[in-house]
Amino acid sequence: MIAPFARTMVVRGYEVDDTRTTPLPVVLSYLEQLRWEWIAAPEWGLAEGVHTGHFFVVRHQVLELVDRPRFGEALTITGEIEKVGRSLVQVRHVLTVGDRRAGHARVSGVWLGPDRRLAKLPDAARAIGREQSAALGELALMGADADAVLPGDEALSFIDAPRRVYRARGLDLAAEAALEAPVVAEVTVRPSDCDVFAHVNASQYLRYFDDARLALGHPGLLQRVALDYRNEALAGDRLSIRARRRSETLLDMTLERGDEVLCAAVLGVIG
Protein backbone atom coordinates (compact mmCIF):
# COMPACT_ATOMS: atom_id res chain seq x y z
CA MET A 1 0.00 0.00 0.00
CA ILE A 2 1.26 3.50 -0.83
CA ALA A 3 1.81 5.52 2.33
CA PRO A 4 -0.14 8.76 2.74
CA PHE A 5 1.74 11.98 2.03
CA ALA A 6 2.22 13.62 5.44
CA ARG A 7 3.49 16.86 6.92
CA THR A 8 3.51 18.26 10.45
CA MET A 9 2.68 21.93 11.05
CA VAL A 10 3.33 23.63 14.40
CA VAL A 11 0.67 26.22 15.25
CA ARG A 12 2.21 29.68 15.59
CA GLY A 13 0.98 32.35 17.96
CA TYR A 14 -0.15 34.76 15.26
CA GLU A 15 -2.32 32.06 13.67
CA VAL A 16 -4.73 31.55 16.57
CA ASP A 17 -7.83 33.70 17.01
CA ASP A 18 -9.41 35.19 20.13
CA THR A 19 -10.36 31.70 21.35
CA ARG A 20 -6.61 30.93 21.43
CA THR A 21 -7.26 28.04 19.03
CA THR A 22 -6.71 27.70 15.30
CA PRO A 23 -9.53 28.91 13.00
CA LEU A 24 -10.60 27.00 9.91
CA PRO A 25 -9.11 29.40 7.30
CA VAL A 26 -5.66 28.79 8.80
CA VAL A 27 -6.22 25.03 8.70
CA LEU A 28 -7.23 25.30 5.03
CA SER A 29 -3.91 27.04 4.35
CA TYR A 30 -2.10 24.16 6.10
CA LEU A 31 -3.88 21.68 3.83
CA GLU A 32 -2.89 23.70 0.80
CA GLN A 33 0.75 23.85 1.89
CA LEU A 34 0.80 20.06 2.17
CA ARG A 35 -0.63 19.72 -1.34
CA TRP A 36 1.92 22.14 -2.80
CA GLU A 37 4.75 20.09 -1.30
CA TRP A 38 3.04 16.93 -2.54
CA ILE A 39 2.95 18.34 -6.08
CA ALA A 40 6.69 18.95 -5.87
CA ALA A 41 7.45 15.32 -4.91
CA PRO A 42 9.36 13.94 -7.93
CA GLU A 43 7.64 10.53 -8.11
CA TRP A 44 4.35 12.14 -9.15
CA GLY A 45 5.78 13.68 -12.31
CA LEU A 46 4.00 17.00 -11.75
CA ALA A 47 6.97 19.30 -11.16
CA GLU A 48 7.88 19.47 -14.86
CA GLY A 49 4.35 20.66 -15.62
CA VAL A 50 4.56 23.27 -12.87
CA HIS A 51 7.78 24.58 -14.43
CA THR A 52 5.94 25.05 -17.74
CA GLY A 53 2.94 26.89 -16.29
CA HIS A 54 0.62 24.05 -15.22
CA PHE A 55 -1.09 24.23 -11.83
CA PHE A 56 -3.91 22.82 -9.73
CA VAL A 57 -7.04 24.82 -8.90
CA VAL A 58 -9.29 23.76 -6.03
CA ARG A 59 -12.90 23.31 -7.17
CA HIS A 60 -14.51 22.00 -4.01
CA GLN A 61 -13.43 21.38 -0.43
CA VAL A 62 -15.16 20.45 2.79
CA LEU A 63 -13.48 20.48 6.19
CA GLU A 64 -14.59 19.48 9.67
CA LEU A 65 -12.64 20.11 12.88
CA VAL A 66 -13.60 18.29 16.07
CA ASP A 67 -10.61 19.50 18.10
CA ARG A 68 -9.21 22.96 17.29
CA PRO A 69 -5.38 22.95 17.57
CA ARG A 70 -3.79 25.38 20.02
CA PHE A 71 -0.58 27.40 20.03
CA GLY A 72 2.54 25.23 19.90
CA GLU A 73 0.70 22.01 19.12
CA ALA A 74 2.04 19.87 16.28
CA LEU A 75 -0.72 19.21 13.76
CA THR A 76 0.03 16.25 11.47
CA ILE A 77 -1.85 16.25 8.16
CA THR A 78 -2.01 13.38 5.71
CA GLY A 79 -3.20 13.32 2.14
CA GLU A 80 -4.39 10.33 0.12
CA ILE A 81 -5.95 10.09 -3.34
CA GLU A 82 -9.60 9.05 -3.30
CA LYS A 83 -10.31 9.56 -7.02
CA VAL A 84 -8.26 10.45 -10.07
CA GLY A 85 -9.36 11.17 -13.62
CA ARG A 86 -7.96 12.77 -16.73
CA SER A 87 -7.70 16.21 -15.12
CA LEU A 88 -9.39 15.87 -11.72
CA VAL A 89 -8.01 14.64 -8.40
CA GLN A 90 -9.95 14.15 -5.17
CA VAL A 91 -7.89 14.08 -1.97
CA ARG A 92 -8.77 12.91 1.52
CA HIS A 93 -7.04 14.64 4.44
CA VAL A 94 -6.80 13.47 8.04
CA LEU A 95 -5.60 15.82 10.81
CA THR A 96 -4.18 14.59 14.11
CA VAL A 97 -2.66 16.23 17.20
CA GLY A 98 -0.65 13.63 19.10
CA ASP A 99 -2.99 10.66 19.43
CA ARG A 100 -6.11 12.82 18.96
CA ARG A 101 -7.97 12.80 15.63
CA ALA A 102 -8.56 16.53 15.16
CA GLY A 103 -10.39 16.67 11.83
CA HIS A 104 -10.79 15.53 8.26
CA ALA A 105 -11.36 17.05 4.84
CA ARG A 106 -12.17 16.16 1.25
CA VAL A 107 -10.74 18.36 -1.50
CA SER A 108 -11.10 18.11 -5.28
CA GLY A 109 -9.10 20.08 -7.83
CA VAL A 110 -8.34 20.19 -11.52
CA TRP A 111 -5.03 20.35 -13.39
CA LEU A 112 -4.84 23.37 -15.67
CA GLY A 113 -2.40 24.26 -18.41
CA PRO A 114 -0.72 27.62 -19.03
CA ASP A 115 -3.86 28.71 -20.94
CA ARG A 116 -5.96 28.08 -17.76
CA ARG A 117 -7.81 25.24 -19.52
CA LEU A 118 -8.14 21.64 -18.34
CA ALA A 119 -4.99 19.64 -19.03
CA LYS A 120 -4.23 15.91 -18.87
CA LEU A 121 -2.45 14.80 -15.74
CA PRO A 122 0.89 13.04 -16.27
CA ASP A 123 0.56 9.28 -16.61
CA ALA A 124 2.77 8.69 -13.54
CA ALA A 125 0.48 10.77 -11.32
CA ARG A 126 -2.65 9.03 -12.62
CA ALA A 127 -1.15 5.57 -12.11
CA ILE A 128 -0.05 6.30 -8.53
CA GLY A 129 -3.40 7.94 -7.81
CA ARG A 130 -5.36 4.92 -9.05
CA GLU A 131 -3.20 2.57 -6.98
CA GLN A 132 -3.62 4.66 -3.85
CA SER A 133 -7.36 5.04 -4.38
CA ALA A 134 -7.82 1.28 -4.74
CA ALA A 135 -6.09 0.70 -1.40
CA LEU A 136 -8.11 3.16 0.67
CA GLY A 137 -10.47 1.98 3.37
CA GLU A 138 -13.34 3.77 5.06
CA LEU A 139 -12.60 6.76 7.27
CA ALA A 140 -14.45 7.20 10.55
CA LEU A 141 -13.94 10.41 12.52
CA MET A 142 -14.54 10.07 16.24
CA GLY A 143 -15.36 13.40 17.86
CA ALA A 144 -16.32 14.29 21.40
CA ASP A 145 -19.55 13.06 22.99
CA ALA A 146 -20.75 16.68 23.05
CA ASP A 147 -19.49 20.14 22.13
CA ALA A 148 -17.35 21.40 25.00
CA VAL A 149 -14.63 23.75 26.19
CA LEU A 150 -12.18 21.67 28.22
CA PRO A 151 -10.25 23.13 31.18
CA GLY A 152 -7.10 25.08 30.49
CA ASP A 153 -5.51 28.38 31.39
CA GLU A 154 -8.48 30.63 32.08
CA ALA A 155 -6.38 33.79 31.97
CA LEU A 156 -5.81 35.58 28.68
CA SER A 157 -2.55 33.73 28.05
CA PHE A 158 -2.20 31.92 24.75
CA ILE A 159 -0.23 29.18 26.52
CA ASP A 160 -2.26 26.14 27.62
CA ALA A 161 -5.50 27.58 26.31
CA PRO A 162 -8.74 25.66 26.93
CA ARG A 163 -9.38 23.00 24.27
CA ARG A 164 -12.48 23.34 22.13
CA VAL A 165 -13.83 19.97 21.07
CA TYR A 166 -16.95 19.10 19.10
CA ARG A 167 -19.23 16.24 18.30
CA ALA A 168 -18.46 14.92 14.82
CA ARG A 169 -21.19 15.92 12.36
CA GLY A 170 -19.65 14.73 9.09
CA LEU A 171 -18.70 16.16 5.72
CA ASP A 172 -22.20 16.12 4.23
CA LEU A 173 -22.91 19.82 3.74
CA ALA A 174 -24.82 19.85 0.46
CA ALA A 175 -26.57 23.12 -0.36
CA GLU A 176 -30.26 23.36 0.46
CA ALA A 177 -32.86 26.10 0.45
CA ALA A 178 -32.17 28.81 3.03
CA LEU A 179 -34.86 30.03 5.41
CA GLU A 180 -34.07 33.75 5.42
CA ALA A 181 -33.74 36.54 2.91
CA PRO A 182 -30.07 37.34 2.30
CA VAL A 183 -28.09 40.05 4.03
CA VAL A 184 -25.19 41.53 2.09
CA ALA A 185 -21.63 42.65 2.86
CA GLU A 186 -19.10 44.15 0.43
CA VAL A 187 -15.40 43.46 0.00
CA THR A 188 -12.69 44.68 -2.39
CA VAL A 189 -9.94 42.19 -3.24
CA ARG A 190 -6.51 43.35 -2.08
CA PRO A 191 -3.32 42.32 -3.88
CA SER A 192 -2.25 40.59 -0.65
CA ASP A 193 -5.30 38.30 -0.93
CA CYS A 194 -3.84 36.79 -4.11
CA ASP A 195 -1.35 33.96 -4.37
CA VAL A 196 1.40 32.94 -6.78
CA PHE A 197 -1.22 32.31 -9.49
CA ALA A 198 -2.38 35.96 -9.31
CA HIS A 199 -5.88 35.10 -8.07
CA VAL A 200 -7.50 34.94 -4.63
CA ASN A 201 -6.15 31.97 -2.72
CA ALA A 202 -8.64 29.21 -1.87
CA SER A 203 -8.29 29.71 1.89
CA GLN A 204 -8.86 33.46 1.55
CA TYR A 205 -12.44 32.88 0.37
CA LEU A 206 -13.25 31.41 3.77
CA ARG A 207 -11.72 34.44 5.49
CA TYR A 208 -14.08 36.63 3.47
CA PHE A 209 -17.05 34.49 4.46
CA ASP A 210 -16.14 34.22 8.13
CA ASP A 211 -15.51 37.96 8.51
CA ALA A 212 -18.77 38.76 6.71
CA ARG A 213 -20.96 36.40 8.73
CA LEU A 214 -19.71 37.99 11.97
CA ALA A 215 -20.18 41.51 10.61
CA LEU A 216 -23.70 40.58 9.48
CA GLY A 217 -24.70 39.36 12.93
CA HIS A 218 -24.26 35.58 12.70
CA PRO A 219 -22.06 34.77 15.75
CA GLY A 220 -20.55 31.50 16.94
CA LEU A 221 -17.48 29.39 16.23
CA LEU A 222 -16.95 27.80 12.84
CA GLN A 223 -16.65 24.00 13.08
CA ARG A 224 -17.05 22.83 9.47
CA VAL A 225 -17.37 24.29 6.02
CA ALA A 226 -18.00 23.29 2.41
CA LEU A 227 -16.74 25.55 -0.39
CA ASP A 228 -17.62 25.27 -4.07
CA TYR A 229 -15.30 27.40 -6.24
CA ARG A 230 -16.77 28.49 -9.59
CA ASN A 231 -14.47 31.23 -10.88
CA GLU A 232 -11.43 33.17 -9.79
CA ALA A 233 -11.40 36.56 -8.09
CA LEU A 234 -8.65 39.05 -8.94
CA ALA A 235 -7.03 42.03 -7.24
CA GLY A 236 -9.27 45.09 -7.42
CA ASP A 237 -12.52 43.13 -7.87
CA ARG A 238 -15.44 44.54 -5.90
CA LEU A 239 -17.42 41.64 -4.51
CA SER A 240 -20.67 41.09 -2.65
CA ILE A 241 -21.13 38.45 0.04
CA ARG A 242 -24.66 37.20 0.65
CA ALA A 243 -25.54 35.27 3.81
CA ARG A 244 -28.75 33.29 4.32
CA ARG A 245 -29.43 31.35 7.51
CA ARG A 246 -30.64 27.80 6.85
CA SER A 247 -30.94 26.72 10.48
CA GLU A 248 -29.57 27.61 13.90
CA THR A 249 -26.21 26.05 12.99
CA LEU A 250 -25.98 26.25 9.18
CA LEU A 251 -25.42 29.32 7.04
CA ASP A 252 -25.45 29.52 3.23
CA MET A 253 -23.15 32.14 1.72
CA THR A 254 -22.16 33.25 -1.76
CA LEU A 255 -19.35 35.46 -3.03
CA GLU A 256 -20.49 37.35 -6.11
CA ARG A 257 -19.01 39.67 -8.72
CA GLY A 258 -21.97 41.44 -10.26
CA ASP A 259 -24.41 38.70 -11.24
CA GLU A 260 -21.75 35.97 -11.24
CA VAL A 261 -21.31 33.63 -8.26
CA LEU A 262 -17.58 33.03 -7.73
CA CYS A 263 -17.89 30.78 -4.69
CA ALA A 264 -20.76 29.19 -2.76
CA ALA A 265 -20.34 27.95 0.80
CA VAL A 266 -22.13 26.25 3.65
CA LEU A 267 -20.82 27.17 7.10
CA GLY A 268 -21.51 25.03 10.18
CA VAL A 269 -21.41 27.20 13.30
CA ILE A 270 -21.41 26.10 16.94
CA GLY A 271 -22.55 28.17 19.94
N, C-alpha and C positions, 0 to 999 in steps of 0.2 A: 504494500500500500504506500502511496506517495504521502510523505509527511506534510501537514499543513504548513504554509508559510507563516512565520511568527515573528513578532517584534514586541519588545517591552518598552513602554513609555512611562517615565516618572512624572507625576503631576507636579507642575511648577506653581509657585504661589500666585503669580499673576493670571493663572488660568482658572482659578476657582471663583465662584460668585459670592454673593452675600450670605449664602448658606454655608460657606466654607467647604463646599463640595463642587465637583466638576460638572458644568452644564452640558447639555447635549450637543450644542454647536461645537464645543471643543472636542468632544468625543468623536464627532463626525470628521473633524480635521485629523485626529489620530488615525482613524480608519483610512483616510485618504493617503496619509503619509505612508502607511503600510503598503497600500496598493502601488504607490509610485516606486517604492523600493522593490516591490515584487516585479513590476514591469522591467526594472533594470537588471533583474537576475538573468544571467546569460543563457541558461538552459531553456528559457521560454522563447527565445528568438525574436523578442519584441524591440530590443534596444536599437537594432539597425533601422527599424521603421521609425522610431522616435527621432533618430538622427536625421531622417529625411522628411520630417514634418508630420508624421503620423502621431495620433494621440487618442486616448480614451476619453469619452464624455459620459458622465453618469446620467442615466435616464430615469432611474427609479431607485429609491432606497428607503428602507424602513428599519428603525432602530428602537430597541427597548432596553432601558436600564432598570435593574431591580436593586442595585446597590451602587450609589453614586460615589466614585473614587474621591479621596481626600488628598490634601497636600502631602507630597512626599511618598504617596503610595505608588508601587510599581504595578502598572496596568499592562497585562500581557494580552495581546490581540493576535488571533489566528485568522487566516483566510484560506478557504478551500473552494474549489470550483464545483458549483451545483449543476450548471448547464453551460454548454458552449455551442455556438453555431458558427455560421460563416463570418459574421461581424459582431455578434453579441456574446457577452459573457455574464453569467450570474454567479455572484460570490456569496458565500456564507461566512460571517464573522462570529467568533466567540470571544468574549471579554472576561478575563479572570483577574482577581486581585488575591494573591496568595492561593489559598485553597477555596476561595469564594467565587462562584460563578456570578459575575457582575452584570452581564448583559449579552445580547446577541443582535445580529443585524443581517439583513439580506439586501444586496446591492447589485443592480444590473447596469451595464454600460455597453457602449458600442465603440468600435474601433473606426476612427475616421482617418482619411488621407489628408494631404496638404490642402486639398480643395474643399475640406470640411464635408465631404460626402462619405457614405459608408464604404469601407475598404475591407478586403478579405484578410482575416487573421493569418499569420504565418502558420504553416502546416505543423511545425513543432509545438506551438502553443495550443493548437486545436487537439493534437494527439495527447498531450499531457493533460489537458482539460478533460477530455473524454475519459481517460484512465482514472483521473481523480474523482470525477463525478460518479463513475460506476462503483467506486469503492466506498462512497459515503453511506453512513447509516443515518437513522433518525436523530434529531436533536431535541432534547427535552430541557427546558430552562426551569430550574427550581428557584422560585423567589421566596420571599418571607411569607409567613402565614397571614400577615396583615401589614398594611402600610404603617410605618413606625419611624420615629426618630430615636435612635439608641443612645444611651448615655455617653457623654464625652465631656470635653472641656466646655463648661457653660459660659465662660468668659468670652470676650470677643477675640481671643487668640485664634489664629488659623492652625495652630498645632493641636493635634488630638481633638479635632472637631467632632461633634456628634455625627454618627453615621445615619444616613437616610436610606432606608430599605423599603422595598415595595413588594406587594403581591404580583406575581407574574400574570400578565394579561394577554400576552401573545402578540404576534406580528400581523394579525388580521386587522387592518385599518382601511378597508375599502371605503371609497367615498359613498355617502348616502345623502339624502335630502336633509338640508339644515332646517332648524325650527324657527330661526329668527331672520328678519331682514338684515342685510349686511351693514356693518359700520366700516368706515374707510379711513385709512391713514395714507400719507404720502411719503415717498423717499426718493432722493436723488442719488444715483450710483456714484460713488467716489472712485477715483483711480486706485486707491488702496484696497478697495473691495475686489479688485480683479487679480487674477493669478497669472502664471507664466503664459497662458493661452489667450491673454488679453480679454477675458470675459469674467463675469462674476463667478467666484469659486463656489462649488456646490455647497460647502458648509456655510457660506455667507448668506445664502437664501434663508436658512433657518434662523440666523441672527436677525434678519429683517422681520421674519414672522414673529419671533419671540418678543422682540422689542415692541412691535406693533400691537400684539395682543395685550401686553401689559399697559401700554399707553391708551388702548381702547377700553380698558376696564375689565379685562378677563384675567384675574389673578390666579395664583397657584403655581406649583412646581411642575415642570415638564418632565414626564416620565418616558413617553414614547412618541414617535413621530413617523409619518410616512410622507415622502416627498416625490412628486411626479414632475420631472423636468421636461418642458416642452420646447423651449427656445432659450437662447442665451441673452443675457443682459450685459450692456456695455457701459463703460464710463460715460457719465453725462446723461444717461437715460433718466427720465422722470417717470417714476412708477407709482402705481396705486396698490395698496394692500387692502383686501376686503376680508373681513372676519364674520363668520356666521356660526352661532352656537348651535350644535346639534343635540347636545345633552349637557348634563352638569359637568361631565368630564371630557367631552370631545368637542373640538372646535375645527370647523372647516375654514381654510384660508386660501386665497389666491393672490398671486403677484401678477399685476397686469401692466402692460404698456399700451395705452390707448384701449382698443377693443381686443387686444391679443393677450391671452393668458400665457405667461412665461413659466409659471410653476404653480401647481396645486398641492395643497398639503392638508393632512389631518393631524391635529395635535392632541395628544392625550395628557390631560392636566390633573394633578392630584392636589387636594387640599385647597 
